[in-house]
Amino acid sequence: MSDTGRAERRTPPVDPRLLRYARASRGFFAAIAVLAIAHTIVIVGVAWLLTRAVTGVIDGMPWSELAATGAWLAGAVAVRSLLLWAREAVSSRAAARVESQLRDGLLDAVDRLGPGWLAERSTTALALTAGRGLAALEAYFGRYLPQLVMTAVATPLLIAVMWWQDAISGLTVVLPLPLIPFFMVLIGLATQTLQARQGSTLRRLASRFADTVQGLGTLKVFGRQHRAVASVERVTDGYRVETMKVLRVSFLSGFALEFLASISVAIIAVSIGFRLIDGSLALGVGLFVLLLAPEASLPLRQVGVQFHAAAEGVAATTDVFEVLDAARDLDAQPDAREAAPRGGALTLRGMRVSRGGRPLAPVSFTATPGSVTVLVGPSGIGKSSVFAALLGTADFSGSATWGERDVRRLAASTWLAWAGQRPGLSAGTVAENVALGDEEPDAALVGASLTAACADDVDPQKVLGVQGAGLSGGQAQRVAVARALYRRARLALPVVAFDEPSAALDAETEASLWRALRAEADGGAVVLLISHRDSARAIADQVIDLAAAEVPA
């Protein structure tokens, strides 16, 4: 969603989807409601006991009675402190559980939506939402939601008690009370716009920083690292400016809410003072109502104050809910995916992949077990897009069947092993990367796959860093090839596809790799290969030149 859309979107105080996607929030609201009722009762009790103690001192209450009242008052204050601690504990525990459930749900939803959906999103923004964004739920659950529940529970109960004791004071506190949410709405709208800008700047900063770090080596080679640093600095300064705008609005809103509440309490105090002078109001009633007056508006004021602290968490949950909703809509559709037949041939008839709104060259061929099919053509013609379509991450027209079944109805993981242009390695050992997804890895097969991929010089127990750091480009590519070979052998998959597997290899290693792929085909596999190297044609049973297909304008 665009940043304009984020700013225009109206988010309710509590999104109903929170209860649907985070089960821990249900118990949290029940517990906070019970604590709010108990807290309200204790507030009334403290005000009554304090009033009794003050009027008792003035009226000459016996010392024993006054001491008992003081003891009860101290106990009530202790209970109030205990309830506040309990609320903090419940909120912190609920925030941690909800954060964990939403993060797990987000990762599961991204997995269900697939790489095709993910390719159209900013992975940096998603990572920022799953990390920093959801971490901000501590403020949302610890400060904002408890005050929201207190507003719903305590404010009407305290106003009712005040009205019961003194109707004039009850009316006085009610009349200016709607002004507080009115100003909260106005300030909230301004905050929402500023928060959207701040979030947009933070996402741009995260993306820019990640791109700079990833390409730092290239930037240094061309002497452009200083310009990249200046670019990050400009975005950082923009983020600082947007943050200061949010803080200014936050301080202004806090002042406005406190001012309105103070005026209300001041009017009540003046009214009580005049009526005490003329004797129309008892001191006990006046003091009791005056003690309750600030407590009646406090939760509502705190909702406005804590809204700013919780805004980042609210924005993060909204972004997470959009992903979860997309996955839920996908789950609501009938799942036509089924296991693929073990035997057959791969047949493409007029397959035309659409990428970026542009139809690519139509492709037609039949690949049978025991054959190597090489796809050639200039860059951008759509060779990798053919693999994306077979994997189910790109839409296409025409037909593509395996064993006379439409590949769109087949789960790619049941018939196709694949190694892309990017190795896609992760932190861990080489063996863990080769046997990725295998809960019970076969060490012997890992070694055999590395050997077949001409990566027998790579220690399977070597620990890699993030994105496979610790290997050269050629080694990483061969480990990716070994992973595809391992998966094909482990799951007895009939088709294996390789996208530019020799791009970072020398001629001798490349020739060894071609022999290994030819051996895979001779063993009964359907081997699909994309390569710009002329040497790949030597092992091919058929060469499909995509440049020969004409794409209409």
Secondary structure, DSSP 4 states (H G I P E B T S, - for coil): --HHHHHH----SS-HHHHHH-THHHHHHHHHHHHHHHHHHHHHHHHHHHHHHHHHHHHT--HHHHHHHHHHHHHHHHHHHHHHHHHHHHHHHHHHHHHHHHHHHHHHHHHHHHHHHHTTS-HHHHHHIIIIIHHTHHHIIIIIHHHHHHHHHHHHHHHHHHHHH-HHHHHHHHTTTTHHHHHHHHHHHHHHHHHHHHHHHHHHHHHHHHHHHHTHHHHHHTT-HHHHHHHHHHHHHHHHHHHHHHHHHHHHHHHHHHHHHHHHHHHHHHHHHHHHHTTSS-HHHHHHHHHHHHHHHHHHHHHHHHHHHHHHHHHHHHHHHHHHHHHHHHHHS----BPPPSS--EEEEEEEEEETTEE---EEEEE-TT-EEEEE-STTSSHHHHHHHHHTSS-EEEEEEETTEEGGGB-GGGTEEEE-SS----SEEHHHHHTTT-SS--HHHHHHHHHHTT-TTS-TTPEE-GGGTTS-HHHHHHHHHHHHHHHHHHHT-SEEEEESTTTT--HHHHHHHHHHHHHHHHTT-EEEEE-S-GGGGGG-SEEEEGGGSPPP-
